[in-house]
Amino acid sequence: MKKIWITGAAGHVGSALVRLLDCSRYEILATDIKEIDITDVQTVHTCCQQNHPDVIINCAGLTNLQTCEKYPDRAYQVNALGARNLAQEAQAIGAKLIQISTDDVFGKIQSIPYNEFDALSPRSVYGKSKAAGEQLVKDLIHRYIIVRSSWVYGFGKDFVSDVLDAVKNGGVLHVASNQISTPTSAKELAKVIIGFIKSDAYGTYHAVCKGSCSRYEYAKAILELTGHTDHLHVEPFVDESGTRPRYSVLDNLMLRISGMEEPKDWKDALEEYLKEQNL
Ligand SMILES: NC(=O)c1ccc[n+]([C@@H]2O[C@H](COP(=O)([O-])OP(=O)(O)OC[C@H]3O[C@@H](n4cnc5c(N)ncnc54)[C@H](OP(=O)(O)O)[C@@H]3O)[C@@H](O)[C@H]2O)c1
């Protein structure tokens, strides 16, 4: 039975994986920062030596953009050195590493989707630290898969829960109309990641739902699908802050040309998630 170690297992992506993975096929070691801090080299080493996972899925990360801007050292420590620690130890025991990354590694002003062969251009500390993590993984382990996704939601505090919380509180929600990307359900992303456990395909892959929208359109879709259009006024605004990429739609080129299954349309995935959660 294959042994899978999931780091950051309490987060959106990690918990979706824990739910979806078939326990009868895989032995699952799910840890979050309380059990194993991936920045602690010795703890990561001991965990690998004691458990000998076949696959490590790194879902741990400092993912809050504002926190990363405020604490850049910590952002690099978790998102770059944490990934390095796992890559080194995975290489030493012959495990495969699946590193989860983000559309925030792109930040150029453009309006066509980024594919896996486009040069990175991160703007924020978060994006730069994730790009650094990707590079360290590439440098340190042969058997790696980097899976980049965008606007992930599901099981926890995220944009979907923020909008629905705003419904409860009433009033007006101001949402950027000039941020364009693709909402992707953690479940759809987890399905792609699980595919990589089984396959012998390596490299960098984009895995986002089909289509794209502005954050404003995303908020409106959440309200429409939950029947709350009359309960909250969503006001579009132009975000001039510059930390978030304005356009960061990812093209799943590598999944497509490899003949691998792509995530479903973003609105269908959102509808499915909201129904499953009775929202
Ligand atoms: N959410 C998105 O929109 C999105 C989009 C694209 C890519 N991604 C990537 O997908 C991965 C997972 O994202 P997510 O949305 O599931 O994030 P998340 O919900 O914030 O989960 C990340 C988990 O990692 C934990 N963690 C933080 N520092 C750690 C450390 N040093 N050691 C071990 N665990 C640590 C966090 O604990 P605390 O909560 O206590 O900090 C949290 O439980 C990240 O690499 C992220 O960059 C996310």
The ligand as an SDF file (V2000), in Angstrom:
LIG
                    3D

 48 52  0  0  0  0  0  0  0  0999 V2000
   -6.0960   29.1460   -1.6030 N   0  0  0  0  0  0  0  0  0  0  0  0
   -5.7840   29.5360   -2.8270 C   0  0  0  0  0  0  0  0  0  0  0  0
   -6.4750   30.3550   -3.4390 O   0  0  0  0  0  0  0  0  0  0  0  0
   -4.5940   28.9200   -3.5260 C   0  0  0  0  0  0  0  0  0  0  0  0
   -4.4380   29.1740   -4.8820 C   0  0  0  0  0  0  0  0  0  0  0  0
   -3.3520   28.6270   -5.5450 C   0  0  0  0  0  0  0  0  0  0  0  0
   -2.4240   27.8770   -4.8550 C   0  0  0  0  0  0  0  0  0  0  0  0
   -2.5660   27.6770   -3.5310 N   0  0  0  0  0  0  0  0  0  0  0  0
   -1.5120   26.9250   -2.8620 C   0  0  0  0  0  0  0  0  0  0  0  0
   -2.0580   25.7280   -2.3740 O   0  0  0  0  0  0  0  0  0  0  0  0
   -1.4200   25.3490   -1.1550 C   0  0  0  0  0  0  0  0  0  0  0  0
   -2.4770   25.1150   -0.1200 C   0  0  0  0  0  0  0  0  0  0  0  0
   -3.2900   26.2760   -0.0580 O   0  0  0  0  0  0  0  0  0  0  0  0
   -4.5700   26.3390    0.8780 P   0  0  0  0  0  0  0  0  0  0  0  0
   -5.5390   27.2570    0.2380 O   0  0  0  0  0  0  0  0  0  0  0  0
   -5.0000   24.9590    1.2690 O   0  0  0  0  0  0  0  0  0  0  0  0
   -3.9060   27.0980    2.0920 O   0  0  0  0  0  0  0  0  0  0  0  0
   -4.3930   27.1510    3.5860 P   0  0  0  0  0  0  0  0  0  0  0  0
   -5.8490   26.8780    3.6710 O   0  0  0  0  0  0  0  0  0  0  0  0
   -3.8530   28.4260    4.1490 O   0  0  0  0  0  0  0  0  0  0  0  0
   -3.6300   25.9040    4.2180 O   0  0  0  0  0  0  0  0  0  0  0  0
   -2.2590   25.8960    4.4300 C   0  0  0  0  0  0  0  0  0  0  0  0
   -1.9990   25.1200    5.6950 C   0  0  0  0  0  0  0  0  0  0  0  0
   -0.5860   25.0860    5.9240 O   0  0  0  0  0  0  0  0  0  0  0  0
   -0.3820   25.3270    7.3090 C   0  0  0  0  0  0  0  0  0  0  0  0
    0.9620   25.8120    7.5400 N   0  0  0  0  0  0  0  0  0  0  0  0
    1.4270   27.0940    7.5570 C   0  0  0  0  0  0  0  0  0  0  0  0
    2.7280   27.1100    7.8370 N   0  0  0  0  0  0  0  0  0  0  0  0
    3.1110   25.8230    8.0240 C   0  0  0  0  0  0  0  0  0  0  0  0
    4.3380   25.2090    8.3670 C   0  0  0  0  0  0  0  0  0  0  0  0
    5.4240   25.9290    8.5990 N   0  0  0  0  0  0  0  0  0  0  0  0
    4.3800   23.8660    8.4890 N   0  0  0  0  0  0  0  0  0  0  0  0
    3.2780   23.1200    8.2720 C   0  0  0  0  0  0  0  0  0  0  0  0
    2.0780   23.6500    7.9540 N   0  0  0  0  0  0  0  0  0  0  0  0
    1.9940   24.9910    7.8320 C   0  0  0  0  0  0  0  0  0  0  0  0
   -1.4320   26.3570    7.6430 C   0  0  0  0  0  0  0  0  0  0  0  0
   -1.5940   26.4730    9.0350 O   0  0  0  0  0  0  0  0  0  0  0  0
   -2.0720   27.9150    9.6180 P   0  0  0  0  0  0  0  0  0  0  0  0
   -3.4370   28.1530    9.0490 O   0  0  0  0  0  0  0  0  0  0  0  0
   -2.0440   27.6960   11.0850 O   0  0  0  0  0  0  0  0  0  0  0  0
   -1.0670   28.9150    9.1180 O   0  0  0  0  0  0  0  0  0  0  0  0
   -2.6440   25.7840    6.9320 C   0  0  0  0  0  0  0  0  0  0  0  0
   -3.3180   24.8150    7.6990 O   0  0  0  0  0  0  0  0  0  0  0  0
   -0.4720   26.5100   -0.8120 C   0  0  0  0  0  0  0  0  0  0  0  0
    0.8070   26.1430   -1.1750 O   0  0  0  0  0  0  0  0  0  0  0  0
   -0.9410   27.6580   -1.6740 C   0  0  0  0  0  0  0  0  0  0  0  0
    0.1490   28.4680   -2.0540 O   0  0  0  0  0  0  0  0  0  0  0  0
   -3.6430   28.1680   -2.8500 C   0  0  0  0  0  0  0  0  0  0  0  0
  1  2  1  0
  2  3  2  0
  2  4  1  0
  4  5  1  0
  4 48  2  0
  5  6  2  0
  6  7  1  0
  7  8  2  0
  8  9  1  0
  8 48  1  0
  9 10  1  0
  9 46  1  0
 10 11  1  0
 11 12  1  0
 11 44  1  0
 12 13  1  0
 13 14  1  0
 14 15  2  0
 14 16  1  0
 14 17  1  0
 17 18  1  0
 18 19  2  0
 18 20  1  0
 18 21  1  0
 21 22  1  0
 22 23  1  0
 23 24  1  0
 23 42  1  0
 24 25  1  0
 25 26  1  0
 25 36  1  0
 26 27  1  0
 26 35  1  0
 27 28  2  0
 28 29  1  0
 29 30  1  0
 29 35  2  0
 30 31  1  0
 30 32  2  0
 32 33  1  0
 33 34  2  0
 34 35  1  0
 36 37  1  0
 36 42  1  0
 37 38  1  0
 38 39  2  0
 38 40  1  0
 38 41  1  0
 42 43  1  0
 44 45  1  0
 44 46  1  0
 46 47  1  0
M  CHG  2   8   1  16  -1
M  END
$$$$
